[in-house]
Amino acid sequence: MKTKVALITGGYTGEAEVSFKSAAFVQEQLDKDKYDICPITITLDTWFHVTDAGIKIPVNRADFSLDIDGHVLTFDIAFIILHGSPGEDGRLQGYLDMIGIPYTSCGALTSALTMNKEYTKAVIVGIQDLHVAKSVLLFRTNREDAKEIVQRNLILPYFVKPNAGGSSIGMSKVKALSELQEALDKAFDAPNTGCQVLVEEFVTGREFSQGIFRNAKGELVVLPATEVRTTREFFDFEAKYVAGLTEEITPADLTDEQKERASRIIQDIYVRLDCKGMVRVDFFLETGTDKFYFIEINTIPGQTPQSFIPQQVRAAGMKEGDFYAELIEAAISSAPKLQK
């Protein structure tokens, strides 16, 4: 019997377009002799599957099933490739937990926590050799006094960004106080990112992104790192998705000691945050000190052919289809059973 996989994509934010591309790539790579793959699109208005004949079938949200010509299709596993809300912030995971369907990503609590950059930093503080930039967290009630709060607590230059959100949407680098108010407004007003803004002191250094996952044997596997070099001021939305603006080097040119240290820190982050499936950790190695500075963690990393994780999987000598199969088998084998 083939494993029935619901490949969940779409979402409520501007990242939906990337989600569709990621899901298409995952579907293409998975072994069709082993998995029956059924793409499911989630939007604000509806959840649905489109058949090969082009017929849109709504999802029965009572049990996440499809009624196709009188045949009720249920699923063994949900493969979540939905960047942003509700796939990356824990909402979808909480629903799947309630109806008893295992899934390939982090759980509801970890997903919700890691969408909040400042709360994540608070949890991982204390990990050996891990550093976090000095920062302030601003709420809607702080908006009128935000500029004063930042100036009182931090030293220029700053990174200003929504505290919840992905793809660097609403993010700015501030090098002069005259630029701060515009950056704060941009972050506060970014769509679908909540009303919290994180301002951090800028860390100068080389930027990296590195994946980690737990395989079907329960072992943690750290993938080769990618170094990010961009012609932009920083790795913003355009740098991520506009061709030619960024050079991505996989595997990154790191010393053996740097590789070992990064691997150990990333494993500690994964365990401290109780992650599951694949995640990606972004970090700086600070110029002059070589200190590891945490940037953020992504619990639903992009899976287009050019995305970091597929690059790193190939650099590790794996095929993407085998990697995705490991995620599925690990999720099924570790799934808790609902007690009735």
C-alpha positions as YAML, in Angstrom:
chain: A
units: angstrom
residues:
- id: 1
  name: MET
  ca: [0.00, 0.00, 0.00]
- id: 2
  name: LYS
  ca: [1.27, 3.46, -0.89]
- id: 3
  name: THR
  ca: [1.50, 6.12, 1.79]
- id: 4
  name: LYS
  ca: [-1.17, 8.76, 1.20]
- id: 5
  name: VAL
  ca: [0.44, 12.19, 1.47]
- id: 6
  name: ALA
  ca: [-1.45, 15.49, 1.69]
- id: 7
  name: LEU
  ca: [0.99, 18.06, 0.27]
- id: 8
  name: ILE
  ca: [-0.29, 21.26, 1.89]
- id: 9
  name: THR
  ca: [0.57, 24.59, 0.27]
- id: 10
  name: GLY
  ca: [-0.76, 28.11, -0.34]
- id: 11
  name: GLY
  ca: [-1.32, 30.28, 2.70]
- id: 12
  name: TYR
  ca: [-2.59, 33.65, 3.83]
- id: 13
  name: THR
  ca: [0.42, 35.86, 3.02]
- id: 14
  name: GLY
  ca: [2.46, 37.10, 0.08]
- id: 15
  name: GLU
  ca: [4.70, 34.07, 0.54]
- id: 16
  name: ALA
  ca: [2.00, 31.85, -1.01]
- id: 17
  name: GLU
  ca: [3.60, 32.21, -4.44]
- id: 18
  name: VAL
  ca: [6.85, 30.72, -3.11]
- id: 19
  name: SER
  ca: [4.87, 28.00, -1.31]
- id: 20
  name: PHE
  ca: [3.33, 26.84, -4.60]
- id: 21
  name: LYS
  ca: [6.76, 26.62, -6.24]
- id: 22
  name: SER
  ca: [8.20, 24.74, -3.26]
- id: 23
  name: ALA
  ca: [5.33, 22.26, -3.18]
- id: 24
  name: ALA
  ca: [5.58, 21.61, -6.93]
- id: 25
  name: PHE
  ca: [9.26, 20.76, -6.53]
- id: 26
  name: VAL
  ca: [8.63, 18.40, -3.59]
- id: 27
  name: GLN
  ca: [5.88, 16.63, -5.52]
- id: 28
  name: GLU
  ca: [8.16, 16.23, -8.53]
- id: 29
  name: GLN
  ca: [10.94, 14.68, -6.43]
- id: 30
  name: LEU
  ca: [8.93, 12.19, -4.34]
- id: 31
  name: ASP
  ca: [8.77, 8.55, -5.47]
- id: 32
  name: LYS
  ca: [5.31, 8.03, -7.05]
- id: 33
  name: ASP
  ca: [5.64, 4.25, -6.66]
- id: 34
  name: LYS
  ca: [5.82, 4.70, -2.89]
- id: 35
  name: TYR
  ca: [3.65, 7.75, -2.25]
- id: 36
  name: ASP
  ca: [0.22, 8.86, -3.43]
- id: 37
  name: ILE
  ca: [0.62, 12.63, -3.36]
- id: 38
  name: CYS
  ca: [-2.41, 14.90, -3.21]
- id: 39
  name: PRO
  ca: [-1.76, 18.67, -3.29]
- id: 40
  name: ILE
  ca: [-4.03, 20.66, -0.97]
- id: 41
  name: THR
  ca: [-4.27, 24.44, -1.29]
- id: 42
  name: ILE
  ca: [-5.18, 26.55, 1.73]
- id: 43
  name: THR
  ca: [-6.38, 30.14, 1.24]
- id: 44
  name: LEU
  ca: [-8.27, 32.57, 3.44]
- id: 45
  name: ASP
  ca: [-11.48, 31.65, 1.62]
- id: 46
  name: THR
  ca: [-11.25, 27.91, 1.11]
- id: 47
  name: TRP
  ca: [-9.25, 24.68, 1.40]
- id: 48
  name: PHE
  ca: [-9.30, 22.53, -1.73]
- id: 49
  name: HIS
  ca: [-7.72, 19.97, -4.04]
- id: 50
  name: VAL
  ca: [-7.82, 20.21, -7.83]
- id: 51
  name: THR
  ca: [-8.19, 16.85, -9.58]
- id: 52
  name: ASP
  ca: [-6.38, 15.88, -12.77]
- id: 53
  name: ALA
  ca: [-9.61, 16.75, -14.58]
- id: 54
  name: GLY
  ca: [-9.47, 20.30, -13.17]
- id: 55
  name: ILE
  ca: [-12.33, 19.83, -10.69]
- id: 56
  name: LYS
  ca: [-11.96, 21.70, -7.41]
- id: 57
  name: ILE
  ca: [-12.81, 19.45, -4.43]
- id: 58
  name: PRO
  ca: [-13.31, 21.16, -1.05]
- id: 59
  name: VAL
  ca: [-11.59, 19.73, 2.03]
- id: 60
  name: ASN
  ca: [-13.85, 18.40, 4.76]
- id: 61
  name: ARG
  ca: [-12.24, 20.13, 7.71]
- id: 62
  name: ALA
  ca: [-13.90, 17.81, 10.24]
- id: 63
  name: ASP
  ca: [-11.34, 15.12, 9.38]
- id: 64
  name: PHE
  ca: [-9.24, 16.65, 6.56]
- id: 65
  name: SER
  ca: [-10.73, 14.35, 3.93]
- id: 66
  name: LEU
  ca: [-11.82, 14.69, 0.30]
- id: 67
  name: ASP
  ca: [-14.97, 13.29, -1.28]
- id: 68
  name: ILE
  ca: [-14.02, 12.47, -4.86]
- id: 69
  name: ASP
  ca: [-16.88, 10.91, -6.85]
- id: 70
  name: GLY
  ca: [-18.31, 9.31, -3.72]
- id: 71
  name: HIS
  ca: [-14.95, 7.96, -2.53]
- id: 72
  name: VAL
  ca: [-13.72, 9.48, 0.71]
- id: 73
  name: LEU
  ca: [-9.95, 10.02, 0.67]
- id: 74
  name: THR
  ca: [-8.11, 10.33, 3.98]
- id: 75
  name: PHE
  ca: [-4.38, 10.80, 4.53]
- id: 76
  name: ASP
  ca: [-1.57, 9.04, 6.39]
- id: 77
  name: ILE
  ca: [0.64, 12.12, 6.62]
- id: 78
  name: ALA
  ca: [0.59, 15.85, 5.91]
- id: 79
  name: PHE
  ca: [3.68, 17.28, 4.21]
- id: 80
  name: ILE
  ca: [3.49, 20.98, 5.05]
- id: 81
  name: ILE
  ca: [5.07, 23.28, 2.45]
- id: 82
  name: LEU
  ca: [3.25, 26.47, 3.36]
- id: 83
  name: HIS
  ca: [5.47, 29.45, 4.16]
- id: 84
  name: GLY
  ca: [4.02, 32.06, 6.51]
- id: 85
  name: SER
  ca: [0.58, 31.76, 8.12]
- id: 86
  name: PRO
  ca: [-1.08, 29.31, 8.80]
- id: 87
  name: GLY
  ca: [1.59, 26.74, 7.94]
- id: 88
  name: GLU
  ca: [4.57, 28.24, 9.74]
- id: 89
  name: ASP
  ca: [3.00, 29.83, 12.81]
- id: 90
  name: GLY
  ca: [1.53, 26.70, 14.43]
- id: 91
  name: ARG
  ca: [-2.11, 27.18, 13.47]
- id: 92
  name: LEU
  ca: [-2.20, 24.35, 10.94]
- id: 93
  name: GLN
  ca: [-0.16, 22.10, 13.22]
- id: 94
  name: GLY
  ca: [-2.61, 22.62, 16.07]
- id: 95
  name: TYR
  ca: [-5.51, 21.63, 13.80]
- id: 96
  name: LEU
  ca: [-3.71, 18.50, 12.59]
- id: 97
  name: ASP
  ca: [-2.85, 17.57, 16.18]
- id: 98
  name: MET
  ca: [-6.53, 17.78, 17.11]
- id: 99
  name: ILE
  ca: [-7.68, 15.45, 14.35]
- id: 100
  name: GLY
  ca: [-4.73, 13.07, 14.69]
- id: 101
  name: ILE
  ca: [-2.86, 13.47, 11.39]
- id: 102
  name: PRO
  ca: [0.96, 13.40, 11.65]
- id: 103
  name: TYR
  ca: [2.92, 16.03, 9.78]
- id: 104
  name: THR
  ca: [6.49, 16.73, 8.67]
- id: 105
  name: SER
  ca: [7.16, 20.03, 10.44]
- id: 106
  name: CYS
  ca: [7.75, 21.30, 13.97]
- id: 107
  name: GLY
  ca: [4.83, 21.11, 16.39]
- id: 108
  name: ALA
  ca: [2.31, 23.85, 17.12]
- id: 109
  name: LEU
  ca: [4.13, 25.39, 20.09]
- id: 110
  name: THR
  ca: [7.57, 25.41, 18.47]
- id: 111
  name: SER
  ca: [6.14, 26.79, 15.22]
- id: 112
  name: ALA
  ca: [4.30, 29.59, 17.02]
- id: 113
  name: LEU
  ca: [7.33, 30.44, 19.16]
- id: 114
  name: THR
  ca: [9.83, 30.54, 16.30]
- id: 115
  name: MET
  ca: [7.63, 32.88, 14.24]
- id: 116
  name: ASN
  ca: [8.32, 35.38, 17.03]
- id: 117
  name: LYS
  ca: [11.98, 36.32, 16.60]
- id: 118
  name: GLU
  ca: [12.49, 37.96, 20.00]
- id: 119
  name: TYR
  ca: [10.75, 35.19, 21.96]
- id: 120
  name: THR
  ca: [12.92, 32.65, 20.14]
- id: 121
  name: LYS
  ca: [16.05, 34.51, 21.18]
- id: 122
  name: ALA
  ca: [14.90, 34.49, 24.80]
- id: 123
  name: VAL
  ca: [14.59, 30.68, 24.76]
- id: 124
  name: ILE
  ca: [17.96, 29.92, 23.14]
- id: 125
  name: VAL
  ca: [20.01, 32.29, 25.32]
- id: 126
  name: GLY
  ca: [22.60, 30.31, 27.25]
- id: 127
  name: ILE
  ca: [23.54, 27.82, 24.53]
- id: 128
  name: GLN
  ca: [27.32, 27.42, 24.54]
- id: 129
  name: ASP
  ca: [29.12, 29.68, 22.00]
- id: 130
  name: LEU
  ca: [25.83, 31.18, 20.80]
- id: 131
  name: HIS
  ca: [25.47, 34.97, 20.73]
- id: 132
  name: VAL
  ca: [22.44, 37.15, 20.04]
- id: 133
  name: ALA
  ca: [22.46, 40.79, 18.99]
- id: 134
  name: LYS
  ca: [21.28, 43.40, 21.51]
- id: 135
  name: SER
  ca: [17.71, 44.36, 20.66]
- id: 136
  name: VAL
  ca: [14.44, 45.95, 21.73]
- id: 137
  name: LEU
  ca: [10.94, 44.63, 21.06]
- id: 138
  name: LEU
  ca: [8.30, 47.23, 20.26]
- id: 139
  name: PHE
  ca: [4.55, 46.72, 20.54]
- id: 140
  name: ARG
  ca: [1.64, 48.64, 19.02]
- id: 141
  name: THR
  ca: [1.37, 50.59, 22.27]
- id: 142
  name: ASN
  ca: [5.02, 51.69, 21.86]
- id: 143
  name: ARG
  ca: [4.56, 53.08, 18.36]
- id: 144
  name: GLU
  ca: [4.45, 56.75, 19.33]
- id: 145
  name: ASP
  ca: [7.55, 56.41, 21.53]
- id: 146
  name: ALA
  ca: [9.37, 53.82, 19.40]
- id: 147
  name: LYS
  ca: [12.08, 56.11, 18.07]
- id: 148
  name: GLU
  ca: [12.98, 57.35, 21.54]
- id: 149
  name: ILE
  ca: [13.05, 53.80, 22.97]
- id: 150
  name: VAL
  ca: [15.43, 52.61, 20.24]
- id: 151
  name: GLN
  ca: [17.79, 55.57, 20.61]
- id: 152
  name: ARG
  ca: [17.90, 55.13, 24.38]
- id: 153
  name: ASN
  ca: [18.79, 51.42, 24.26]
- id: 154
  name: LEU
  ca: [20.72, 50.67, 21.07]
- id: 155
  name: ILE
  ca: [23.73, 51.90, 19.11]
- id: 156
  name: LEU
  ca: [23.60, 52.55, 15.35]
- id: 157
  name: PRO
  ca: [23.40, 50.93, 12.85]
- id: 158
  name: TYR
  ca: [20.15, 48.97, 13.38]
- id: 159
  name: PHE
  ca: [18.17, 46.23, 11.70]
- id: 160
  name: VAL
  ca: [14.45, 47.01, 11.90]
- id: 161
  name: LYS
  ca: [11.99, 44.23, 11.03]
- id: 162
  name: PRO
  ca: [8.57, 42.81, 11.91]
- id: 163
  name: ASN
  ca: [8.93, 40.46, 14.85]
- id: 164
  name: ALA
  ca: [6.76, 37.85, 13.13]
- id: 165
  name: GLY
  ca: [7.02, 37.22, 9.42]
- id: 166
  name: GLY
  ca: [9.22, 35.74, 6.74]
- id: 167
  name: SER
  ca: [11.09, 36.52, 3.53]
- id: 168
  name: SER
  ca: [12.52, 39.72, 5.08]
- id: 169
  name: ILE
  ca: [9.26, 41.55, 4.32]
- id: 170
  name: GLY
  ca: [9.16, 44.97, 6.02]
- id: 171
  name: MET
  ca: [12.85, 44.88, 6.90]
- id: 172
  name: SER
  ca: [15.29, 47.82, 6.78]
- id: 173
  name: LYS
  ca: [18.86, 48.64, 7.71]
- id: 174
  name: VAL
  ca: [19.16, 52.00, 9.45]
- id: 175
  name: LYS
  ca: [22.53, 53.76, 9.37]
- id: 176
  name: ALA
  ca: [21.37, 57.24, 10.45]
- id: 177
  name: LEU
  ca: [18.73, 58.39, 12.93]
- id: 178
  name: SER
  ca: [17.01, 60.31, 10.12]
- id: 179
  name: GLU
  ca: [16.13, 56.93, 8.55]
- id: 180
  name: LEU
  ca: [14.71, 55.33, 11.70]
- id: 181
  name: GLN
  ca: [11.11, 56.58, 11.64]
- id: 182
  name: GLU
  ca: [10.55, 55.45, 8.05]
- id: 183
  name: ALA
  ca: [11.97, 52.02, 8.88]
- id: 184
  name: LEU
  ca: [9.76, 51.69, 11.96]
- id: 185
  name: ASP
  ca: [6.65, 52.63, 9.99]
- id: 186
  name: LYS
  ca: [7.56, 50.14, 7.26]
- id: 187
  name: ALA
  ca: [7.89, 47.33, 9.81]
- id: 188
  name: PHE
  ca: [4.77, 48.22, 11.79]
- id: 189
  name: ASP
  ca: [2.70, 48.41, 8.60]
- id: 190
  name: ALA
  ca: [4.02, 45.25, 6.91]
- id: 191
  name: PRO
  ca: [1.02, 43.08, 5.91]
- id: 192
  name: ASN
  ca: [0.15, 39.94, 7.90]
- id: 193
  name: THR
  ca: [3.09, 40.21, 10.28]
- id: 194
  name: GLY
  ca: [1.35, 41.36, 13.45]
- id: 195
  name: CYS
  ca: [2.03, 44.59, 15.29]
- id: 196
  name: GLN
  ca: [5.38, 43.87, 16.95]
- id: 197
  name: VAL
  ca: [8.64, 45.30, 15.63]
- id: 198
  name: LEU
  ca: [12.13, 44.06, 16.49]
- id: 199
  name: VAL
  ca: [15.09, 46.44, 16.34]
- id: 200
  name: GLU
  ca: [18.56, 44.90, 16.64]
- id: 201
  name: GLU
  ca: [22.06, 46.30, 16.68]
- id: 202
  name: PHE
  ca: [23.79, 45.43, 13.43]
- id: 203
  name: VAL
  ca: [26.35, 42.62, 13.42]
- id: 204
  name: THR
  ca: [29.07, 42.91, 10.77]
- id: 205
  name: GLY
  ca: [30.19, 39.58, 9.41]
- id: 206
  name: ARG
  ca: [29.73, 36.75, 6.95]
- id: 207
  name: GLU
  ca: [26.16, 35.46, 6.66]
- id: 208
  name: PHE
  ca: [25.25, 31.78, 6.50]
- id: 209
  name: SER
  ca: [22.19, 29.56, 6.33]
- id: 210
  name: GLN
  ca: [22.33, 25.92, 7.39]
- id: 211
  name: GLY
  ca: [19.75, 23.15, 7.47]
- id: 212
  name: ILE
  ca: [19.24, 20.37, 9.98]
- id: 213
  name: PHE
  ca: [16.75, 17.51, 10.14]
- id: 214
  name: ARG
  ca: [15.97, 14.36, 12.09]
- id: 215
  name: ASN
  ca: [16.04, 11.27, 9.90]
- id: 216
  name: ALA
  ca: [13.88, 8.14, 10.08]
- id: 217
  name: LYS
  ca: [16.37, 6.53, 12.50]
- id: 218
  name: GLY
  ca: [15.92, 9.44, 14.91]
- id: 219
  name: GLU
  ca: [19.38, 10.84, 14.22]
- id: 220
  name: LEU
  ca: [20.08, 14.56, 13.86]
- id: 221
  name: VAL
  ca: [21.74, 15.36, 10.53]
- id: 222
  name: VAL
  ca: [23.30, 18.79, 9.92]
- id: 223
  name: LEU
  ca: [23.55, 19.72, 6.25]
- id: 224
  name: PRO
  ca: [26.46, 21.67, 4.70]
- id: 225
  name: ALA
  ca: [26.20, 25.43, 5.22]
- id: 226
  name: THR
  ca: [25.47, 28.01, 2.52]
- id: 227
  name: GLU
  ca: [27.24, 31.38, 2.58]
- id: 228
  name: VAL
  ca: [25.13, 34.31, 1.38]
- id: 229
  name: ARG
  ca: [26.84, 37.20, -0.39]
- id: 230
  name: THR
  ca: [24.54, 39.90, -1.72]
- id: 231
  name: THR
  ca: [25.03, 43.12, -3.65]
- id: 232
  name: ARG
  ca: [22.15, 44.58, -1.63]
- id: 233
  name: GLU
  ca: [22.60, 46.34, 1.72]
- id: 234
  name: PHE
  ca: [21.42, 43.11, 3.34]
- id: 235
  name: PHE
  ca: [19.65, 39.86, 2.41]
- id: 236
  name: ASP
  ca: [16.18, 41.38, 1.86]
- id: 237
  name: PHE
  ca: [13.14, 40.15, -0.12]
- id: 238
  name: GLU
  ca: [14.57, 41.30, -3.46]
- id: 239
  name: ALA
  ca: [17.94, 39.72, -2.70]
- id: 240
  name: LYS
  ca: [16.19, 36.42, -2.01]
- id: 241
  name: TYR
  ca: [14.00, 36.30, -5.11]
- id: 242
  name: VAL
  ca: [15.52, 38.54, -7.81]
- id: 243
  name: ALA
  ca: [18.10, 36.70, -9.91]
- id: 244
  name: GLY
  ca: [21.62, 38.07, -9.94]
- id: 245
  name: LEU
  ca: [21.51, 40.04, -6.69]
- id: 246
  name: THR
  ca: [22.93, 37.32, -4.47]
- id: 247
  name: GLU
  ca: [25.71, 34.76, -4.63]
- id: 248
  name: GLU
  ca: [25.04, 31.56, -2.68]
- id: 249
  name: ILE
  ca: [28.04, 29.32, -2.01]
- id: 250
  name: THR
  ca: [27.24, 25.72, -1.05]
- id: 251
  name: PRO
  ca: [29.10, 24.21, 0.66]
- id: 252
  name: ALA
  ca: [30.43, 27.31, 2.37]
- id: 253
  name: ASP
  ca: [34.15, 27.90, 2.77]
- id: 254
  name: LEU
  ca: [34.56, 27.31, 6.50]
- id: 255
  name: THR
  ca: [37.40, 25.91, 8.55]
- id: 256
  name: ASP
  ca: [36.96, 22.51, 10.20]
- id: 257
  name: GLU
  ca: [36.65, 24.24, 13.57]
- id: 258
  name: GLN
  ca: [33.95, 26.62, 12.28]
- id: 259
  name: LYS
  ca: [32.03, 23.70, 10.75]
- id: 260
  name: GLU
  ca: [32.19, 21.71, 13.98]
- id: 261
  name: ARG
  ca: [31.16, 24.69, 16.10]
- id: 262
  name: ALA
  ca: [28.27, 25.65, 13.82]
- id: 263
  name: SER
  ca: [27.05, 22.04, 13.71]
- id: 264
  name: ARG
  ca: [27.10, 21.75, 17.51]
- id: 265
  name: ILE
  ca: [25.31, 25.06, 18.04]
- id: 266
  name: ILE
  ca: [22.65, 24.29, 15.43]
- id: 267
  name: GLN
  ca: [21.97, 20.89, 17.00]
- id: 268
  name: ASP
  ca: [21.65, 22.56, 20.41]
- id: 269
  name: ILE
  ca: [19.19, 25.11, 18.96]
- id: 270
  name: TYR
  ca: [17.14, 22.31, 17.38]
- id: 271
  name: VAL
  ca: [16.93, 20.42, 20.67]
- id: 272
  name: ARG
  ca: [16.35, 23.52, 22.86]
- id: 273
  name: LEU
  ca: [13.40, 24.60, 20.67]
- id: 274
  name: ASP
  ca: [12.04, 21.02, 20.42]
- id: 275
  name: CYS
  ca: [12.13, 21.11, 16.62]
- id: 276
  name: LYS
  ca: [10.94, 18.33, 14.34]
- id: 277
  name: GLY
  ca: [11.46, 17.62, 10.65]
- id: 278
  name: MET
  ca: [13.72, 20.01, 8.76]
- id: 279
  name: VAL
  ca: [14.55, 23.53, 9.86]
- id: 280
  name: ARG
  ca: [17.07, 26.12, 8.70]
- id: 281
  name: VAL
  ca: [19.16, 28.33, 10.98]
- id: 282
  name: ASP
  ca: [20.53, 31.65, 9.70]
- id: 283
  name: PHE
  ca: [23.57, 33.13, 11.42]
- id: 284
  name: PHE
  ca: [26.50, 35.53, 11.19]
- id: 285
  name: LEU
  ca: [30.15, 34.86, 11.93]
- id: 286
  name: GLU
  ca: [31.17, 38.27, 13.24]
- id: 287
  name: THR
  ca: [34.12, 39.97, 11.59]
- id: 288
  name: GLY
  ca: [37.10, 40.23, 13.92]
- id: 289
  name: THR
  ca: [35.73, 37.93, 16.64]
- id: 290
  name: ASP
  ca: [34.44, 34.90, 14.67]
- id: 291
  name: LYS
  ca: [31.53, 34.70, 17.12]
- id: 292
  name: PHE
  ca: [28.39, 32.84, 16.02]
- id: 293
  name: TYR
  ca: [25.44, 35.29, 16.07]
- id: 294
  name: PHE
  ca: [21.94, 33.86, 15.71]
- id: 295
  name: ILE
  ca: [19.71, 35.61, 13.14]
- id: 296
  name: GLU
  ca: [16.59, 33.45, 12.99]
- id: 297
  name: ILE
  ca: [15.21, 29.97, 12.46]
- id: 298
  name: ASN
  ca: [12.90, 28.95, 9.63]
- id: 299
  name: THR
  ca: [10.68, 25.92, 10.30]
- id: 300
  name: ILE
  ca: [9.23, 25.67, 6.77]
- id: 301
  name: PRO
  ca: [12.24, 26.46, 4.58]
- id: 302
  name: GLY
  ca: [11.82, 27.07, 0.85]
- id: 303
  name: GLN
  ca: [12.06, 24.01, -1.40]
- id: 304
  name: THR
  ca: [12.45, 25.39, -4.91]
- id: 305
  name: PRO
  ca: [15.39, 23.93, -6.88]
- id: 306
  name: GLN
  ca: [17.44, 27.05, -6.00]
- id: 307
  name: SER
  ca: [16.48, 27.16, -2.30]
- id: 308
  name: PHE
  ca: [19.10, 26.68, 0.40]
- id: 309
  name: ILE
  ca: [17.91, 23.28, 1.67]
- id: 310
  name: PRO
  ca: [17.87, 21.53, -1.75]
- id: 311
  name: GLN
  ca: [21.32, 23.01, -2.45]
- id: 312
  name: GLN
  ca: [22.59, 21.63, 0.85]
- id: 313
  name: VAL
  ca: [20.95, 18.23, 0.34]
- id: 314
  name: ARG
  ca: [22.74, 17.89, -3.00]
- id: 315
  name: ALA
  ca: [26.02, 19.07, -1.44]
- id: 316
  name: ALA
  ca: [25.63, 16.33, 1.19]
- id: 317
  name: GLY
  ca: [25.44, 13.74, -1.61]
- id: 318
  name: MET
  ca: [21.71, 13.02, -1.18]
- id: 319
  name: LYS
  ca: [18.89, 13.09, -3.68]
- id: 320
  name: GLU
  ca: [16.06, 15.47, -2.84]
- id: 321
  name: GLY
  ca: [13.46, 12.71, -3.21]
- id: 322
  name: ASP
  ca: [15.28, 10.52, -0.67]
- id: 323
  name: PHE
  ca: [15.54, 13.49, 1.70]
- id: 324
  name: TYR
  ca: [11.80, 14.20, 1.52]
- id: 325
  name: ALA
  ca: [11.08, 10.51, 2.02]
- id: 326
  name: GLU
  ca: [13.20, 10.59, 5.21]
- id: 327
  name: LEU
  ca: [11.07, 13.47, 6.51]
- id: 328
  name: ILE
  ca: [7.86, 11.54, 5.80]
- id: 329
  name: GLU
  ca: [9.06, 8.30, 7.39]
- id: 330
  name: ALA
  ca: [10.45, 10.12, 10.43]
- id: 331
  name: ALA
  ca: [7.15, 11.95, 10.96]
- id: 332
  name: ILE
  ca: [5.10, 8.75, 10.68]
- id: 333
  name: SER
  ca: [7.35, 6.73, 13.00]
- id: 334
  name: SER
  ca: [7.44, 9.40, 15.70]
- id: 335
  name: ALA
  ca: [3.79, 10.48, 15.54]
- id: 336
  name: PRO
  ca: [1.92, 10.29, 18.87]
- id: 337
  name: LYS
  ca: [-1.26, 8.22, 18.93]
- id: 338
  name: LEU
  ca: [-4.46, 9.94, 20.04]
- id: 339
  name: GLN
  ca: [-6.05, 8.36, 23.09]
- id: 340
  name: LYS
  ca: [-9.83, 8.05, 22.75]
...
